Amino acid sequence: MASEPCEACGEAVPIGGGIAGIWSSDPEGTGGMTLELGDGTEHFLCFACIEGLPDEPTAEDVAELGTR
Ligand SMILES: [Zn+2]
């Protein structure tokens, strides 16, 4: 299974089923997704970190997650 490091916490996040897997009814095997922020930047984050973001996250919020 492929994995990618979460940009905030640095954990290796397993990615199952490619992009389509994110939207499938079986989230097991996929631990994160790429978020496109309002400022146009993209960040791959695990779901735990995504839950820690505010409603309109910025790149600064993502960077801040990694320092907690
Ligand atoms: Zn994370």
PDB file of the backbone (N, CA, C, O) and the ligand in Angstrom, with CONECT records:
HET     ZN  A 101       1
ATOM      1  N   MET A   1       0.847  -1.206   0.000  1.00  0.00           N
ATOM      2  CA  MET A   1       0.000   0.000   0.000  1.00  0.00           C
ATOM      3  C   MET A   1       0.878   1.250   0.000  1.00  0.00           C
ATOM      4  O   MET A   1       1.912   1.301   0.665  1.00  0.00           O
ATOM      5  N   ALA A   2       0.458   2.218  -0.733  1.00  0.00           N
ATOM      6  CA  ALA A   2       1.227   3.458  -0.790  1.00  0.00           C
ATOM      7  C   ALA A   2       0.978   4.277   0.469  1.00  0.00           C
ATOM      8  O   ALA A   2      -0.068   4.176   1.110  1.00  0.00           O
ATOM      9  N   SER A   3       1.959   5.079   0.794  1.00  0.00           N
ATOM     10  CA  SER A   3       1.737   5.987   1.899  1.00  0.00           C
ATOM     11  C   SER A   3       2.435   7.300   1.606  1.00  0.00           C
ATOM     12  O   SER A   3       3.356   7.372   0.792  1.00  0.00           O
ATOM     13  N   GLU A   4       1.973   8.338   2.289  1.00  0.00           N
ATOM     14  CA  GLU A   4       2.518   9.669   2.061  1.00  0.00           C
ATOM     15  C   GLU A   4       2.612  10.352   3.425  1.00  0.00           C
ATOM     16  O   GLU A   4       1.733  10.169   4.266  1.00  0.00           O
ATOM     17  N   PRO A   5       3.667  11.136   3.654  1.00  0.00           N
ATOM     18  CA  PRO A   5       3.775  11.780   4.967  1.00  0.00           C
ATOM     19  C   PRO A   5       2.782  12.932   5.113  1.00  0.00           C
ATOM     20  O   PRO A   5       2.615  13.744   4.203  1.00  0.00           O
ATOM     21  N   CYS A   6       2.136  12.989   6.256  1.00  0.00           N
ATOM     22  CA  CYS A   6       1.265  14.121   6.559  1.00  0.00           C
ATOM     23  C   CYS A   6       2.138  15.368   6.694  1.00  0.00           C
ATOM     24  O   CYS A   6       3.176  15.341   7.357  1.00  0.00           O
ATOM     25  N   GLU A   7       1.712  16.449   6.065  1.00  0.00           N
ATOM     26  CA  GLU A   7       2.546  17.655   6.075  1.00  0.00           C
ATOM     27  C   GLU A   7       2.592  18.315   7.444  1.00  0.00           C
ATOM     28  O   GLU A   7       3.520  19.068   7.739  1.00  0.00           O
ATOM     29  N   ALA A   8       1.618  18.045   8.264  1.00  0.00           N
ATOM     30  CA  ALA A   8       1.577  18.693   9.574  1.00  0.00           C
ATOM     31  C   ALA A   8       2.303  17.876  10.637  1.00  0.00           C
ATOM     32  O   ALA A   8       3.203  18.394  11.299  1.00  0.00           O
ATOM     33  N   CYS A   9       1.930  16.609  10.812  1.00  0.00           N
ATOM     34  CA  CYS A   9       2.492  15.826  11.913  1.00  0.00           C
ATOM     35  C   CYS A   9       3.620  14.920  11.449  1.00  0.00           C
ATOM     36  O   CYS A   9       4.354  14.386  12.280  1.00  0.00           O
ATOM     37  N   GLY A  10       3.780  14.731  10.130  1.00  0.00           N
ATOM     38  CA  GLY A  10       4.879  13.936   9.631  1.00  0.00           C
ATOM     39  C   GLY A  10       4.639  12.440   9.648  1.00  0.00           C
ATOM     40  O   GLY A  10       5.509  11.667   9.248  1.00  0.00           O
ATOM     41  N   GLU A  11       3.466  12.022  10.106  1.00  0.00           N
ATOM     42  CA  GLU A  11       3.145  10.595  10.140  1.00  0.00           C
ATOM     43  C   GLU A  11       3.013  10.055   8.723  1.00  0.00           C
ATOM     44  O   GLU A  11       2.539  10.758   7.831  1.00  0.00           O
ATOM     45  N   ALA A  12       3.425   8.819   8.513  1.00  0.00           N
ATOM     46  CA  ALA A  12       3.188   8.180   7.226  1.00  0.00           C
ATOM     47  C   ALA A  12       1.718   7.789   7.156  1.00  0.00           C
ATOM     48  O   ALA A  12       1.234   7.010   7.977  1.00  0.00           O
ATOM     49  N   VAL A  13       1.022   8.330   6.182  1.00  0.00           N
ATOM     50  CA  VAL A  13      -0.416   8.106   6.057  1.00  0.00           C
ATOM     51  C   VAL A  13      -0.672   7.131   4.923  1.00  0.00           C
ATOM     52  O   VAL A  13      -0.301   7.403   3.782  1.00  0.00           O
ATOM     53  N   PRO A  14      -1.300   5.999   5.215  1.00  0.00           N
ATOM     54  CA  PRO A  14      -1.594   5.029   4.147  1.00  0.00           C
ATOM     55  C   PRO A  14      -2.641   5.561   3.185  1.00  0.00           C
ATOM     56  O   PRO A  14      -3.626   6.177   3.593  1.00  0.00           O
ATOM     57  N   ILE A  15      -2.411   5.313   1.893  1.00  0.00           N
ATOM     58  CA  ILE A  15      -3.363   5.760   0.882  1.00  0.00           C
ATOM     59  C   ILE A  15      -3.878   4.541   0.143  1.00  0.00           C
ATOM     60  O   ILE A  15      -3.110   3.859  -0.536  1.00  0.00           O
ATOM     61  N   GLY A  16      -5.149   4.259   0.261  1.00  0.00           N
ATOM     62  CA  GLY A  16      -5.718   3.092  -0.401  1.00  0.00           C
ATOM     63  C   GLY A  16      -6.611   3.492  -1.546  1.00  0.00           C
ATOM     64  O   GLY A  16      -7.422   4.408  -1.414  1.00  0.00           O
ATOM     65  N   GLY A  17      -6.473   2.820  -2.666  1.00  0.00           N
ATOM     66  CA  GLY A  17      -7.415   3.012  -3.759  1.00  0.00           C
ATOM     67  C   GLY A  17      -7.251   4.306  -4.525  1.00  0.00           C
ATOM     68  O   GLY A  17      -8.128   4.668  -5.310  1.00  0.00           O
ATOM     69  N   GLY A  18      -6.159   5.007  -4.321  1.00  0.00           N
ATOM     70  CA  GLY A  18      -5.943   6.234  -5.083  1.00  0.00           C
ATOM     71  C   GLY A  18      -6.975   7.296  -4.754  1.00  0.00           C
ATOM     72  O   GLY A  18      -7.640   7.244  -3.720  1.00  0.00           O
ATOM     73  N   ILE A  19      -7.093   8.257  -5.654  1.00  0.00           N
ATOM     74  CA  ILE A  19      -8.001   9.384  -5.424  1.00  0.00           C
ATOM     75  C   ILE A  19      -9.430   8.905  -5.211  1.00  0.00           C
ATOM     76  O   ILE A  19     -10.131   9.415  -4.338  1.00  0.00           O
ATOM     77  N   ALA A  20      -9.868   7.922  -6.007  1.00  0.00           N
ATOM     78  CA  ALA A  20     -11.246   7.451  -5.902  1.00  0.00           C
ATOM     79  C   ALA A  20     -11.538   6.895  -4.519  1.00  0.00           C
ATOM     80  O   ALA A  20     -12.669   6.975  -4.038  1.00  0.00           O
ATOM     81  N   GLY A  21     -10.524   6.333  -3.880  1.00  0.00           N
ATOM     82  CA  GLY A  21     -10.728   5.727  -2.577  1.00  0.00           C
ATOM     83  C   GLY A  21     -11.160   6.717  -1.518  1.00  0.00           C
ATOM     84  O   GLY A  21     -11.819   6.351  -0.545  1.00  0.00           O
ATOM     85  N   ILE A  22     -10.792   7.966  -1.708  1.00  0.00           N
ATOM     86  CA  ILE A  22     -11.148   8.985  -0.724  1.00  0.00           C
ATOM     87  C   ILE A  22     -12.659   9.122  -0.612  1.00  0.00           C
ATOM     88  O   ILE A  22     -13.199   9.352   0.470  1.00  0.00           O
ATOM     89  N   TRP A  23     -13.318   8.980  -1.726  1.00  0.00           N
ATOM     90  CA  TRP A  23     -14.766   9.217  -1.725  1.00  0.00           C
ATOM     91  C   TRP A  23     -15.557   7.921  -1.641  1.00  0.00           C
ATOM     92  O   TRP A  23     -16.787   7.957  -1.656  1.00  0.00           O
ATOM     93  N   SER A  24     -14.896   6.794  -1.555  1.00  0.00           N
ATOM     94  CA  SER A  24     -15.623   5.533  -1.472  1.00  0.00           C
ATOM     95  C   SER A  24     -16.261   5.383  -0.103  1.00  0.00           C
ATOM     96  O   SER A  24     -15.976   6.153   0.813  1.00  0.00           O
ATOM     97  N   SER A  25     -17.118   4.396   0.028  1.00  0.00           N
ATOM     98  CA  SER A  25     -17.786   4.173   1.309  1.00  0.00           C
ATOM     99  C   SER A  25     -16.895   3.392   2.258  1.00  0.00           C
ATOM    100  O   SER A  25     -17.291   3.109   3.389  1.00  0.00           O
ATOM    101  N   ASP A  26     -15.718   3.046   1.820  1.00  0.00           N
ATOM    102  CA  ASP A  26     -14.807   2.281   2.667  1.00  0.00           C
ATOM    103  C   ASP A  26     -13.544   3.095   2.918  1.00  0.00           C
ATOM    104  O   ASP A  26     -12.568   2.985   2.176  1.00  0.00           O
ATOM    105  N   PRO A  27     -13.570   3.909   3.964  1.00  0.00           N
ATOM    106  CA  PRO A  27     -12.424   4.783   4.215  1.00  0.00           C
ATOM    107  C   PRO A  27     -11.234   4.055   4.810  1.00  0.00           C
ATOM    108  O   PRO A  27     -10.155   4.636   4.925  1.00  0.00           O
ATOM    109  N   GLU A  28     -11.405   2.797   5.191  1.00  0.00           N
ATOM    110  CA  GLU A  28     -10.287   2.067   5.774  1.00  0.00           C
ATOM    111  C   GLU A  28      -9.167   1.927   4.757  1.00  0.00           C
ATOM    112  O   GLU A  28      -9.411   1.645   3.584  1.00  0.00           O
ATOM    113  N   GLY A  29      -7.957   2.124   5.208  1.00  0.00           N
ATOM    114  CA  GLY A  29      -6.838   2.019   4.297  1.00  0.00           C
ATOM    115  C   GLY A  29      -6.404   3.374   3.772  1.00  0.00           C
ATOM    116  O   GLY A  29      -5.312   3.513   3.222  1.00  0.00           O
ATOM    117  N   THR A  30      -7.264   4.377   3.942  1.00  0.00           N
ATOM    118  CA  THR A  30      -6.870   5.720   3.563  1.00  0.00           C
ATOM    119  C   THR A  30      -6.941   6.596   4.808  1.00  0.00           C
ATOM    120  O   THR A  30      -7.993   6.724   5.434  1.00  0.00           O
ATOM    121  N   GLY A  31      -5.823   7.186   5.153  1.00  0.00           N
ATOM    122  CA  GLY A  31      -5.766   7.929   6.409  1.00  0.00           C
ATOM    123  C   GLY A  31      -5.689   9.419   6.249  1.00  0.00           C
ATOM    124  O   GLY A  31      -5.488  10.142   7.225  1.00  0.00           O
ATOM    125  N   GLY A  32      -5.846   9.897   5.022  1.00  0.00           N
ATOM    126  CA  GLY A  32      -5.758  11.338   4.836  1.00  0.00           C
ATOM    127  C   GLY A  32      -6.134  11.735   3.425  1.00  0.00           C
ATOM    128  O   GLY A  32      -6.501  10.888   2.610  1.00  0.00           O
ATOM    129  N   MET A  33      -6.045  13.002   3.140  1.00  0.00           N
ATOM    130  CA  MET A  33      -6.363  13.492   1.808  1.00  0.00           C
ATOM    131  C   MET A  33      -5.667  14.828   1.572  1.00  0.00           C
ATOM    132  O   MET A  33      -5.195  15.487   2.499  1.00  0.00           O
ATOM    133  N   THR A  34      -5.623  15.200   0.294  1.00  0.00           N
ATOM    134  CA  THR A  34      -5.025  16.483  -0.042  1.00  0.00           C
ATOM    135  C   THR A  34      -6.091  17.570   0.062  1.00  0.00           C
ATOM    136  O   THR A  34      -7.140  17.502  -0.580  1.00  0.00           O
ATOM    137  N   LEU A  35      -5.802  18.556   0.873  1.00  0.00           N
ATOM    138  CA  LEU A  35      -6.715  19.684   1.042  1.00  0.00           C
ATOM    139  C   LEU A  35      -6.229  20.855   0.212  1.00  0.00           C
ATOM    140  O   LEU A  35      -5.047  21.199   0.240  1.00  0.00           O
ATOM    141  N   GLU A  36      -7.147  21.466  -0.528  1.00  0.00           N
ATOM    142  CA  GLU A  36      -6.806  22.711  -1.200  1.00  0.00           C
ATOM    143  C   GLU A  36      -7.374  23.841  -0.360  1.00  0.00           C
ATOM    144  O   GLU A  36      -8.579  23.911  -0.114  1.00  0.00           O
ATOM    145  N   LEU A  37      -6.491  24.718   0.072  1.00  0.00           N
ATOM    146  CA  LEU A  37      -6.906  25.796   0.965  1.00  0.00           C
ATOM    147  C   LEU A  37      -7.382  27.007   0.186  1.00  0.00           C
ATOM    148  O   LEU A  37      -7.190  27.110  -1.025  1.00  0.00           O
ATOM    149  N   GLY A  38      -8.007  27.918   0.914  1.00  0.00           N
ATOM    150  CA  GLY A  38      -8.540  29.120   0.290  1.00  0.00           C
ATOM    151  C   GLY A  38      -7.469  29.970  -0.361  1.00  0.00           C
ATOM    152  O   GLY A  38      -7.755  30.754  -1.266  1.00  0.00           O
ATOM    153  N   ASP A  39      -6.224  29.816   0.101  1.00  0.00           N
ATOM    154  CA  ASP A  39      -5.151  30.619  -0.490  1.00  0.00           C
ATOM    155  C   ASP A  39      -4.521  29.932  -1.703  1.00  0.00           C
ATOM    156  O   ASP A  39      -3.530  30.417  -2.249  1.00  0.00           O
ATOM    157  N   GLY A  40      -5.100  28.799  -2.125  1.00  0.00           N
ATOM    158  CA  GLY A  40      -4.646  28.145  -3.336  1.00  0.00           C
ATOM    159  C   GLY A  40      -3.545  27.116  -3.138  1.00  0.00           C
ATOM    160  O   GLY A  40      -3.130  26.470  -4.100  1.00  0.00           O
ATOM    161  N   THR A  41      -3.065  26.951  -1.910  1.00  0.00           N
ATOM    162  CA  THR A  41      -2.026  25.957  -1.671  1.00  0.00           C
ATOM    163  C   THR A  41      -2.673  24.608  -1.371  1.00  0.00           C
ATOM    164  O   THR A  41      -3.809  24.536  -0.903  1.00  0.00           O
ATOM    165  N   GLU A  42      -1.919  23.539  -1.654  1.00  0.00           N
ATOM    166  CA  GLU A  42      -2.423  22.201  -1.391  1.00  0.00           C
ATOM    167  C   GLU A  42      -1.548  21.521  -0.361  1.00  0.00           C
ATOM    168  O   GLU A  42      -0.323  21.641  -0.386  1.00  0.00           O
ATOM    169  N   HIS A  43      -2.196  20.804   0.549  1.00  0.00           N
ATOM    170  CA  HIS A  43      -1.466  20.139   1.623  1.00  0.00           C
ATOM    171  C   HIS A  43      -2.054  18.758   1.846  1.00  0.00           C
ATOM    172  O   HIS A  43      -3.267  18.593   1.981  1.00  0.00           O
ATOM    173  N   PHE A  44      -1.158  17.757   1.882  1.00  0.00           N
ATOM    174  CA  PHE A  44      -1.628  16.417   2.202  1.00  0.00           C
ATOM    175  C   PHE A  44      -1.609  16.243   3.717  1.00  0.00           C
ATOM    176  O   PHE A  44      -0.561  16.378   4.349  1.00  0.00           O
ATOM    177  N   LEU A  45      -2.764  15.943   4.295  1.00  0.00           N
ATOM    178  CA  LEU A  45      -2.890  15.852   5.743  1.00  0.00           C
ATOM    179  C   LEU A  45      -3.635  14.589   6.142  1.00  0.00           C
ATOM    180  O   LEU A  45      -4.494  14.098   5.409  1.00  0.00           O
ATOM    181  N   CYS A  46      -3.287  14.065   7.334  1.00  0.00           N
ATOM    182  CA  CYS A  46      -4.069  12.947   7.855  1.00  0.00           C
ATOM    183  C   CYS A  46      -5.387  13.484   8.409  1.00  0.00           C
ATOM    184  O   CYS A  46      -5.514  14.676   8.688  1.00  0.00           O
ATOM    185  N   PHE A  47      -6.353  12.603   8.563  1.00  0.00           N
ATOM    186  CA  PHE A  47      -7.675  13.053   9.004  1.00  0.00           C
ATOM    187  C   PHE A  47      -7.616  13.660  10.397  1.00  0.00           C
ATOM    188  O   PHE A  47      -8.372  14.584  10.697  1.00  0.00           O
ATOM    189  N   ALA A  48      -6.733  13.159  11.251  1.00  0.00           N
ATOM    190  CA  ALA A  48      -6.627  13.713  12.606  1.00  0.00           C
ATOM    191  C   ALA A  48      -6.240  15.188  12.543  1.00  0.00           C
ATOM    192  O   ALA A  48      -6.777  16.012  13.283  1.00  0.00           O
ATOM    193  N   CYS A  49      -5.308  15.509  11.659  1.00  0.00           N
ATOM    194  CA  CYS A  49      -4.887  16.899  11.525  1.00  0.00           C
ATOM    195  C   CYS A  49      -5.976  17.739  10.861  1.00  0.00           C
ATOM    196  O   CYS A  49      -6.187  18.891  11.241  1.00  0.00           O
ATOM    197  N   ILE A  50      -6.666  17.172   9.874  1.00  0.00           N
ATOM    198  CA  ILE A  50      -7.743  17.902   9.201  1.00  0.00           C
ATOM    199  C   ILE A  50      -8.810  18.297  10.220  1.00  0.00           C
ATOM    200  O   ILE A  50      -9.367  19.393  10.154  1.00  0.00           O
ATOM    201  N   GLU A  51      -9.089  17.396  11.160  1.00  0.00           N
ATOM    202  CA  GLU A  51     -10.099  17.701  12.171  1.00  0.00           C
ATOM    203  C   GLU A  51      -9.662  18.839  13.077  1.00  0.00           C
ATOM    204  O   GLU A  51     -10.494  19.531  13.664  1.00  0.00           O
ATOM    205  N   GLY A  52      -8.347  19.030  13.187  1.00  0.00           N
ATOM    206  CA  GLY A  52      -7.843  20.078  14.045  1.00  0.00           C
ATOM    207  C   GLY A  52      -7.802  21.453  13.396  1.00  0.00           C
ATOM    208  O   GLY A  52      -7.477  22.452  14.039  1.00  0.00           O
ATOM    209  N   LEU A  53      -8.140  21.487  12.100  1.00  0.00           N
ATOM    210  CA  LEU A  53      -8.096  22.763  11.390  1.00  0.00           C
ATOM    211  C   LEU A  53      -9.389  23.546  11.571  1.00  0.00           C
ATOM    212  O   LEU A  53     -10.453  22.952  11.748  1.00  0.00           O
ATOM    213  N   PRO A  54      -9.308  24.871  11.529  1.00  0.00           N
ATOM    214  CA  PRO A  54     -10.527  25.692  11.563  1.00  0.00           C
ATOM    215  C   PRO A  54     -11.310  25.556  10.262  1.00  0.00           C
ATOM    216  O   PRO A  54     -10.853  24.899   9.327  1.00  0.00           O
ATOM    217  N   ASP A  55     -12.491  26.177  10.198  1.00  0.00           N
ATOM    218  CA  ASP A  55     -13.363  26.038   9.032  1.00  0.00           C
ATOM    219  C   ASP A  55     -12.714  26.553   7.755  1.00  0.00           C
ATOM    220  O   ASP A  55     -12.903  25.981   6.681  1.00  0.00           O
ATOM    221  N   GLU A  56     -11.957  27.622   7.872  1.00  0.00           N
ATOM    222  CA  GLU A  56     -11.279  28.158   6.690  1.00  0.00           C
ATOM    223  C   GLU A  56      -9.786  28.192   6.942  1.00  0.00           C
ATOM    224  O   GLU A  56      -9.213  29.243   7.230  1.00  0.00           O
ATOM    225  N   PRO A  57      -9.160  27.022   6.828  1.00  0.00           N
ATOM    226  CA  PRO A  57      -7.739  26.912   7.180  1.00  0.00           C
ATOM    227  C   PRO A  57      -6.836  27.627   6.179  1.00  0.00           C
ATOM    228  O   PRO A  57      -7.158  27.747   4.997  1.00  0.00           O
ATOM    229  N   THR A  58      -5.716  28.089   6.675  1.00  0.00           N
ATOM    230  CA  THR A  58      -4.691  28.678   5.820  1.00  0.00           C
ATOM    231  C   THR A  58      -3.418  27.855   5.971  1.00  0.00           C
ATOM    232  O   THR A  58      -3.336  26.973   6.825  1.00  0.00           O
ATOM    233  N   ALA A  59      -2.430  28.150   5.140  1.00  0.00           N
ATOM    234  CA  ALA A  59      -1.157  27.435   5.229  1.00  0.00           C
ATOM    235  C   ALA A  59      -0.549  27.617   6.614  1.00  0.00           C
ATOM    236  O   ALA A  59       0.153  26.735   7.110  1.00  0.00           O
ATOM    237  N   GLU A  60      -0.817  28.760   7.238  1.00  0.00           N
ATOM    238  CA  GLU A  60      -0.288  28.994   8.584  1.00  0.00           C
ATOM    239  C   GLU A  60      -0.905  28.036   9.588  1.00  0.00           C
ATOM    240  O   GLU A  60      -0.225  27.555  10.494  1.00  0.00           O
ATOM    241  N   ASP A  61      -2.195  27.759   9.428  1.00  0.00           N
ATOM    242  CA  ASP A  61      -2.842  26.812  10.336  1.00  0.00           C
ATOM    243  C   ASP A  61      -2.220  25.431  10.188  1.00  0.00           C
ATOM    244  O   ASP A  61      -2.016  24.723  11.175  1.00  0.00           O
ATOM    245  N   VAL A  62      -1.921  25.052   8.948  1.00  0.00           N
ATOM    246  CA  VAL A  62      -1.302  23.747   8.702  1.00  0.00           C
ATOM    247  C   VAL A  62       0.060  23.685   9.372  1.00  0.00           C
ATOM    248  O   VAL A  62       0.398  22.694  10.019  1.00  0.00           O
ATOM    249  N   ALA A  63       0.847  24.759   9.214  1.00  0.00           N
ATOM    250  CA  ALA A  63       2.167  24.791   9.826  1.00  0.00           C
ATOM    251  C   ALA A  63       2.073  24.729  11.329  1.00  0.00           C
ATOM    252  O   ALA A  63       2.916  24.125  11.992  1.00  0.00           O
ATOM    253  N   GLU A  64       1.041  25.357  11.867  1.00  0.00           N
ATOM    254  CA  GLU A  64       0.852  25.400  13.313  1.00  0.00           C
ATOM    255  C   GLU A  64       0.526  24.014  13.862  1.00  0.00           C
ATOM    256  O   GLU A  64       0.948  23.658  14.963  1.00  0.00           O
ATOM    257  N   LEU A  65      -0.232  23.232  13.081  1.00  0.00           N
ATOM    258  CA  LEU A  65      -0.575  21.887  13.521  1.00  0.00           C
ATOM    259  C   LEU A  65       0.684  21.082  13.828  1.00  0.00           C
ATOM    260  O   LEU A  65       0.728  20.326  14.798  1.00  0.00           O
ATOM    261  N   GLY A  66       1.692  21.251  13.003  1.00  0.00           N
ATOM    262  CA  GLY A  66       2.906  20.471  13.168  1.00  0.00           C
ATOM    263  C   GLY A  66       3.710  20.830  14.395  1.00  0.00           C
ATOM    264  O   GLY A  66       4.633  20.110  14.775  1.00  0.00           O
ATOM    265  N   THR A  67       3.365  21.937  15.013  1.00  0.00           N
ATOM    266  CA  THR A  67       4.125  22.374  16.197  1.00  0.00           C
ATOM    267  C   THR A  67       3.425  21.988  17.488  1.00  0.00           C
ATOM    268  O   THR A  67       3.956  22.233  18.571  1.00  0.00           O
ATOM    269  N   ARG A  68       2.245  21.390  17.396  1.00  0.00           N
ATOM    270  CA  ARG A  68       1.518  21.067  18.622  1.00  0.00           C
ATOM    271  C   ARG A  68       2.040  19.796  19.262  1.00  0.00           C
ATOM    272  O   ARG A  68       1.537  19.380  20.306  1.00  0.00           O
TER     273      ARG A  68
HETATM  274 ZN    ZN A 101      -1.225  14.598  10.537  1.00  0.00          ZN2+
END
